[in-house]
Amino acid sequence: MYITCLDLEGVLVPEIWIAFSQASGIPELKRTTRDEPDYEKLMNWRIGILKEHHLGLKEIQETIATIDPLPGAKAFLDELRSITQTIIISDTFTQFATPLMKKLGWPTIFCNSLEVAPDGEITGFKMRIENSKLTTVKALQSIGYDTIASGDSYNDLGMILASKAGFLFRSTQQIKADHPELPAFESYDELLDAIKKAMV
């Protein structure tokens, strides 16, 4: 039995922090997991910048409301879900992801949660589990699933490498160069074909 595990940002929707960086005019917030392998370090740094600029959850959610899935993402996801169980495993947060899940037709997502003060200040974050993507894939394997995984960033490599089949999707030149053994795709049609072949 197969289950496909997909990253969210950069794969199905634009990077939320890049969109917010553009909306807020704070270029430092463009830094993502494509640039920084240590997610905890990245998030603590982001929270510090938000505090410095007196920005909170409300402002980020206003930006997220303007974000649509990447062109072709929903059709890809709909077709994928018609042939295999699919879970989105993301290091984003429920407070960010919910409006985007609505636009994608409510797929299953496993993600994290923000700690938010009554005034809307983001004070911290709670990871669902350590190494959430890799740990989730291993848990799925332990209950009898063969996993197929795809993502674009450093924090996706664990689940991609641990899966029966793993693919990079619209990744960076650096990550592709570091992992020449991983097939790398740029279009949803290519990724869908690769997933179908992996299930044979």
Salt bridges, closest charged atoms under 4 A:
ASP7 OD1 - LYS133 NZ 2.89
GLU36 OE1 - ARG31 NH2 3.31
GLU36 OE1 - LYS41 NZ 3.79
GLU52 OE2 - HIS53 NE2 3.90
GLU62 OE2 - LYS58 NZ 2.91
ASP68 OD1 - LYS103 NZ 3.12
ASP78 OD2 - LYS74 NZ 2.88
GLU79 OE2 - LYS196 NZ 3.20
GLU121 OE2 - LYS51 NZ 3.07
ASP146 OD2 - LYS164 NZ 4.00
ASP152 OD2 - ARG34 NE 2.83
ASP156 OD1 - LYS133 NZ 2.45
GLU181 OE2 - HIS179 ND1 3.16
GLU186 OE2 - LYS176 NZ 3.25
